[in-house]
Structures are given as structure tokens and as C-alpha cells.
Amino acid sequence: MTLPATMRALEASAFAIDSLKLVERPVPAPRRGEILVRIRAASLNYRDLAILAQAYLPTLPLPYVPASDGCGEVVAVGDEVTRFRLGDRVAPIYTQGWHDGKPTIEMRTKRTLGAPLSGVLQDYVAVPAEDAVIVPGHLTDAEVATLPIAALTAWSTLEEGDVKPGDTVLVQGTGGVALFALQFAKLAGARVIALSSSDEKLARAKALGADVGINYRTTPDWQVAVKEATGGRGVDIVVETAGATLDKSLASLAFGGFIGVVGFVAGYEAKIPLRAVLGPMIRIQGIAVGSRARFEAMNRAIALHGLKPVIDSTFPLARGADAFRHLASGQHFGKVVIDVAGA
Ligand SMILES: NC(=O)c1ccc[n+]([C@@H]2O[C@H](COP(=O)([O-])OP(=O)(O)OC[C@H]3O[C@@H](n4cnc5c(N)ncnc54)[C@H](OP(=O)(O)O)[C@@H]3O)[C@@H](O)[C@H]2O)c1
């Protein structure tokens, strides 16, 4: 295949959604050990919004190409690549270099795609062959593009929480991470309680398998409703995407329960009573997406069970800024996707 010399990239020239513009960039040549991926689809994460709002990585050099999650085809390989062949459909991993176990601090802070490393909202991306995975064959490119952060974070949280059949899992909201956590918890044989600001979204979460839905806007003391819904016992695992609600999550837990602290959509700070952690022997664990080995294990589960990610909407690359605005509006249910290969 003859590759073009230049490609389209959606570049942010300032910390503002309005600054996102299509520009022309040279197509990178894969170096030794690298693959060149023709990106077909990408998806957005809350992180991408937070970076553009300068609320996360505030000293990131401009301009930059956002977004971490993509799916594409291997169109060129550098010397010494044995892991992939031309035509393979792959997803680059978010934390480059994190293959198994725990990452180093350098990987976590300097080697993440979509800032500080150049992101996937461009036609071609070169990554080390070791830093991409083969993707489940039954999924569309758009569906695959939802996996690298949102799905893997949900998977890691449940794995860190030792999810078992019969457990009860609390998921907060109906965004990307929460809906994957709902789906994986059901696969694991758990009961799921879902929170949302919208009754209509709760009905959709129930159609996906949620056993109980609680509107956190009309029931601000939702921890009481969670305890009631579990006969007073509490939940085993909380997938904490809201952050500032940690005190309520603690009050929702069963003895010996687990909170995976994933996100901060309700704010970065929480005040918690230590007695609620000590006495009931609670585990609280920060979550940072996951390793390549976990990504591959997750993909096996997704393929075995024919699991389909929930896509809210798809925007063409040229309208990428609208995709960010849509995510910021909070109207979405599941993932917002960008069709990179389309017109
Ligand atoms: N640590 C990690 O590895 C990791 C990985 C991925 C994401 N995250 C973080 O996790 C969070 C969620 O990410 P995402 O990509 O899934 O976001 P998202 O798709 O934008 O979803 C956010 C959802 O949060 C819900 N929400 C808002 N305020 C809430 C509140 N006060 N209580 C409960 N739910 C609330 C809303 O659901 P409703 O509309 O249904 O109310 C909204 O749709 C973000 O903070 C993100 O940065 C962290």
C-alpha cells in the first residue's frame, strides 16, 4: 500500500473546544519495533474534556491532538516487528509500556496516549508494536474504539474488587465507565444498582441489565436507598466515578466492601468519616485504567460473551468539536464516538 505524505489531524491550539481544527500533518514513519495504524474510529472520555478545560495536565504544551481511544488497521510495520502483520485490526493501549502488573510512575505520567503523547484524532498513529492489542472480531471499529480506557477501567475496578457471582455492584451515572461496569458486573453474575440523574436513562440501564435504578437528583440521600435495596446489607463494590460522593459510597457499602476510586465528575474532594473505613474493614483503591494483559483478558471475555459496547452517538472527524460539546452537555448514554476514516 502506498501511504500518503500528509494526513488530517484534529488539533487543539488552545485549552478550549472552539480551538479544535483540522490541520495537515506529515504521516509518521514507523521506527524500529513500531507499527503504523490507520485510525478508523476513536471515542472520547471525560479526561479529554478535562484536559481541554485545562483542569487536568494544565501545563501540556500546545498544540496537541486529543483522545486516547482508537481502533485501526496496521498499514506499515517497522523493522523487527513480529507481533502484528499488515491488515491486523488493533487498538493502541492507553498507558504505553504498561504490559502487566503495576506501571511505573513514568508510564502513568509521561506515556499516556491523547496527552501527553499525541492522540488518536488523526488518520495515522505510530506506536510500539508491544503497545497495541488485537481486538474482538465481532465488534465494529466504533465499538472497539470504546474499549481502551472506559471498558478497561471498569474491568480493572471489578477485578481489583474481586467481583464474584452474587455480589452487588453500585455504578454511578450512565457514562462510558459506568455502563461497561454494569455490563461486566452482570457477566460476572453480580447484581447491579445504577445511579443516574435521569429516570429515562435509568430505564435504559435496566434494559441493559441493571437490577435497581436510583435517581441521584431526586434522591440525594441515595446511600439510604442503596442500603434499603440490599436489605440493609450494603453493596460489595462501588465503581466511584463521581469522586466527591465518596462519603455516600462508604455509607452504601457492606462490611468488608470495596470502593474503586475512578473519577471526579462530581468534584475532586471528599470528606469521609474514618470510622466508616476502619470498623467495616473497607478497601479503597485508586484505579488507573489497566495493563495490556488485562486488556487482552477483557477482550477474551467480550468475545466469548458477544458483549456489545453502548454507543450514544457518532460524529465525523471534521465535526470533532461537536462531539466534545455533546459529551460536555451530559446528555449522552454510553460512549461518544468519532468516525475518523469517514469523510
Ligand atoms: N481512573 C481512571 O483510570 C479513569 C478512567 C476512565 C474515566 N475516569 C474518570 O471517571 C469519570 C467518568 O468517566 P466517563 O468517561 O465514564 O465519563 P462520562 O462518559 O462523561 O460519564 C459521566 C457520567 O457521570 C454521571 N454523573 C455526573 N455527575 C454525577 C454525580 N454527582 N453522581 C453520579 N453520577 C454523576 C452522569 O450520568 P447521568 O447522566 O446518568 O446522570 C454522566 O453521564 C471521569 O471523572 C473520568 O475522568 C477515570
The ligand as an SDF file (V2000), in Angstrom:
LIG
                    3D

 48 52  0  0  0  0  0  0  0  0999 V2000
   -9.0220    6.4320   36.8150 N   0  0  0  0  0  0  0  0  0  0  0  0
   -9.2030    6.0050   35.5960 C   0  0  0  0  0  0  0  0  0  0  0  0
   -8.4980    5.1140   35.1170 O   0  0  0  0  0  0  0  0  0  0  0  0
  -10.3260    6.5600   34.7850 C   0  0  0  0  0  0  0  0  0  0  0  0
  -10.6510    6.0060   33.5520 C   0  0  0  0  0  0  0  0  0  0  0  0
  -11.7640    6.4730   32.8820 C   0  0  0  0  0  0  0  0  0  0  0  0
  -12.5100    7.5270   33.4280 C   0  0  0  0  0  0  0  0  0  0  0  0
  -12.1190    8.0760   34.5900 N   0  0  0  0  0  0  0  0  0  0  0  0
  -12.8990    9.1440   35.2110 C   0  0  0  0  0  0  0  0  0  0  0  0
  -14.1650    8.5820   35.5590 O   0  0  0  0  0  0  0  0  0  0  0  0
  -15.1780    9.5750   35.4140 C   0  0  0  0  0  0  0  0  0  0  0  0
  -16.2310    9.0730   34.4370 C   0  0  0  0  0  0  0  0  0  0  0  0
  -15.6400    8.9780   33.1620 O   0  0  0  0  0  0  0  0  0  0  0  0
  -16.5050    8.6290   31.8670 P   0  0  0  0  0  0  0  0  0  0  0  0
  -15.5890    8.7300   30.7070 O   0  0  0  0  0  0  0  0  0  0  0  0
  -17.2800    7.3990   32.0930 O   0  0  0  0  0  0  0  0  0  0  0  0
  -17.4760    9.9020   31.8610 O   0  0  0  0  0  0  0  0  0  0  0  0
  -18.7800   10.2010   31.0430 P   0  0  0  0  0  0  0  0  0  0  0  0
  -18.9880    9.1860   29.9760 O   0  0  0  0  0  0  0  0  0  0  0  0
  -18.7360   11.6270   30.6630 O   0  0  0  0  0  0  0  0  0  0  0  0
  -19.9320    9.9880   32.1160 O   0  0  0  0  0  0  0  0  0  0  0  0
  -20.1160   10.8340   33.1790 C   0  0  0  0  0  0  0  0  0  0  0  0
  -21.4420   10.4780   33.8260 C   0  0  0  0  0  0  0  0  0  0  0  0
  -21.3510   10.7430   35.1940 O   0  0  0  0  0  0  0  0  0  0  0  0
  -22.6520   10.8830   35.6950 C   0  0  0  0  0  0  0  0  0  0  0  0
  -22.6150   11.8600   36.7810 N   0  0  0  0  0  0  0  0  0  0  0  0
  -22.4260   13.1850   36.7330 C   0  0  0  0  0  0  0  0  0  0  0  0
  -22.4960   13.7230   37.9770 N   0  0  0  0  0  0  0  0  0  0  0  0
  -22.7430   12.6930   38.8220 C   0  0  0  0  0  0  0  0  0  0  0  0
  -22.9520   12.5920   40.2240 C   0  0  0  0  0  0  0  0  0  0  0  0
  -22.9380   13.6780   41.0180 N   0  0  0  0  0  0  0  0  0  0  0  0
  -23.1720   11.3710   40.7640 N   0  0  0  0  0  0  0  0  0  0  0  0
  -23.2110   10.2770   39.9710 C   0  0  0  0  0  0  0  0  0  0  0  0
  -23.0350   10.3090   38.6390 N   0  0  0  0  0  0  0  0  0  0  0  0
  -22.7980   11.5100   38.0700 C   0  0  0  0  0  0  0  0  0  0  0  0
  -23.5580   11.2980   34.5400 C   0  0  0  0  0  0  0  0  0  0  0  0
  -24.5530   10.2640   34.4070 O   0  0  0  0  0  0  0  0  0  0  0  0
  -26.1210   10.5740   34.2490 P   0  0  0  0  0  0  0  0  0  0  0  0
  -26.2420   11.4310   33.0200 O   0  0  0  0  0  0  0  0  0  0  0  0
  -26.7450    9.2350   34.1120 O   0  0  0  0  0  0  0  0  0  0  0  0
  -26.5430   11.2930   35.4950 O   0  0  0  0  0  0  0  0  0  0  0  0
  -22.6020   11.3090   33.3450 C   0  0  0  0  0  0  0  0  0  0  0  0
  -23.1600   10.7650   32.1850 O   0  0  0  0  0  0  0  0  0  0  0  0
  -14.4440   10.8420   34.9840 C   0  0  0  0  0  0  0  0  0  0  0  0
  -14.1010   11.5990   36.1190 O   0  0  0  0  0  0  0  0  0  0  0  0
  -13.1890   10.3140   34.3270 C   0  0  0  0  0  0  0  0  0  0  0  0
  -12.1460   11.2520   34.3040 O   0  0  0  0  0  0  0  0  0  0  0  0
  -11.0250    7.6260   35.2760 C   0  0  0  0  0  0  0  0  0  0  0  0
  1  2  1  0
  2  3  2  0
  2  4  1  0
  4  5  1  0
  4 48  2  0
  5  6  2  0
  6  7  1  0
  7  8  2  0
  8  9  1  0
  8 48  1  0
  9 10  1  0
  9 46  1  0
 10 11  1  0
 11 12  1  0
 11 44  1  0
 12 13  1  0
 13 14  1  0
 14 15  2  0
 14 16  1  0
 14 17  1  0
 17 18  1  0
 18 19  2  0
 18 20  1  0
 18 21  1  0
 21 22  1  0
 22 23  1  0
 23 24  1  0
 23 42  1  0
 24 25  1  0
 25 26  1  0
 25 36  1  0
 26 27  1  0
 26 35  1  0
 27 28  2  0
 28 29  1  0
 29 30  1  0
 29 35  2  0
 30 31  1  0
 30 32  2  0
 32 33  1  0
 33 34  2  0
 34 35  1  0
 36 37  1  0
 36 42  1  0
 37 38  1  0
 38 39  2  0
 38 40  1  0
 38 41  1  0
 42 43  1  0
 44 45  1  0
 44 46  1  0
 46 47  1  0
M  CHG  2   8   1  16  -1
M  END
$$$$
